């Protein structure tokens, strides 16, 4: 049984919109200060990991490969 969904969007003016926007912006600023360049923290190395370095082939001197 397939249902068709209709999505309707509309903007709603709110009296506290400016405060909410400021809060969201301040939250983003704090987040970017806590993580370098806004990136998630790096994962720690796990001794039991099955991933090994050096799986990529060495670079070729041929520019087309």
C-alpha positions as CSV (number, residue, x, y, z in Angstrom):
1,X,0.0,0.0,0.0
2,X,1.7,3.2,-1.2
3,X,0.9,6.5,0.4
4,X,1.5,9.8,-1.1
5,X,2.8,12.4,1.3
6,X,2.4,16.1,0.8
7,X,4.9,18.4,2.5
8,X,4.0,22.0,3.1
9,X,6.4,24.5,4.5
10,X,5.8,28.0,5.6
11,X,7.7,30.6,7.7
12,X,6.3,31.7,11.0
13,X,7.2,35.0,12.6
14,X,8.1,34.6,16.2
15,X,8.6,37.4,18.8
16,X,11.7,35.7,20.1
17,X,13.2,34.9,16.7
18,X,16.2,37.2,17.2
19,X,17.1,35.7,20.6
20,X,16.8,32.2,19.2
21,X,19.0,33.0,16.2
22,X,21.6,34.6,18.6
23,X,21.5,31.5,20.8
24,X,22.1,29.2,17.8
25,X,24.9,31.4,16.5
26,X,26.6,31.5,20.0
27,X,26.3,27.7,20.2
28,X,28.1,27.3,16.8
29,X,30.8,29.7,17.9
30,X,31.5,27.7,21.1
31,X,31.5,24.4,19.1
32,X,34.1,25.7,16.7
33,X,36.3,26.9,19.5
34,X,36.1,23.5,21.2
35,X,37.1,21.5,18.1
36,X,40.1,22.5,15.8
37,X,38.8,24.1,12.6
38,X,35.3,22.9,13.4
39,X,36.2,19.3,12.8
40,X,35.1,16.5,15.1
41,X,37.8,15.2,17.5
42,X,40.2,12.6,16.1
43,X,39.6,9.0,17.0
44,X,42.2,7.4,19.2
45,X,44.3,4.6,17.8
46,X,43.2,1.2,18.8
47,X,45.8,-1.6,19.1
48,X,43.2,-4.2,18.1
49,X,42.4,-2.3,14.9
50,X,42.4,-4.4,11.7
51,X,43.3,-1.3,9.6
52,X,46.9,-1.1,8.6
53,X,49.0,1.8,7.2
54,X,50.4,1.6,3.7
55,X,47.4,0.0,1.8
56,X,47.7,2.6,-0.9
57,X,50.0,1.9,-3.9
58,X,53.1,4.2,-4.1
59,X,52.8,7.2,-6.3
60,X,53.6,6.6,-10.0
61,X,55.9,8.9,-12.0
62,X,53.4,8.6,-14.9
63,X,51.0,11.6,-14.5
64,X,48.2,9.6,-16.1
65,X,48.2,6.9,-13.5
